[in-house]
Amino acid sequence: MNTLPPFTIARYGVYLALGAAIATVWLGTRAGYPLDQSLMRAIFTFVLVTVVAFGAEAIILTSPPRSPSNPPEPPADGEHRPDHGD
């Protein structure tokens, strides 16, 4: 099973997208772009990073669980396994 709680990657992806959008506006205005063009670039950046974050979350949540690295050995003939409720 996955050890991450649901929507962890999406949550931090949205935080990252917000930071990237703010940085895009700040750097755009410092480079001489008008504020409205910088805001449009920030919205595009926010949507793009958010979609990537939710896509990564969907891939992780829908992936099958990994098989254990050391699978349990099958019981020998006639051996009782207490975890089977026999």
CORLINHU-V362312 format. One record per residue. PHI is phi in whole degrees, 0 to 359 (* if undefined). D_FIRST is the distance of its C-alpha to the first C-alpha in Angstrom with 1 decimal. Layout:
PHI & D_FIRST
PHI & D_FIRST
//
This chain:
* & 0.0
278 & 3.8
272 & 6.4
279 & 9.1
294 & 10.7
301 & 11.8
65 & 14.9
290 & 15.0
294 & 16.0
295 & 18.3
297 & 19.9
289 & 20.7
294 & 21.8
292 & 24.3
298 & 25.6
296 & 26.0
296 & 27.7
295 & 30.0
296 & 31.0
294 & 31.6
293 & 33.8
295 & 35.8
295 & 36.3
295 & 37.4
295 & 40.0
297 & 41.3
291 & 41.6
294 & 43.1
290 & 45.7
290 & 46.5
276 & 47.0
102 & 49.5
285 & 47.7
295 & 48.7
298 & 46.4
295 & 45.7
291 & 44.7
295 & 42.4
292 & 40.8
295 & 40.2
295 & 38.6
294 & 36.4
296 & 35.3
298 & 34.5
297 & 32.5
299 & 30.6
295 & 29.7
297 & 28.8
292 & 26.4
295 & 24.9
297 & 24.3
296 & 22.6
295 & 20.3
290 & 19.3
295 & 19.0
296 & 16.6
296 & 14.5
295 & 14.8
295 & 13.8
290 & 10.6
289 & 9.8
262 & 11.0
283 & 9.7
290 & 8.1
294 & 5.0
288 & 7.0
283 & 9.1
296 & 9.9
288 & 13.0
238 & 15.0
293 & 14.6
295 & 16.7
284 & 20.2
291 & 21.8
291 & 24.4
288 & 28.0
300 & 30.4
82 & 31.4
276 & 28.8
270 & 27.3
251 & 23.6
292 & 23.4
281 & 19.7
264 & 21.1
73 & 23.6
284 & 26.7
//
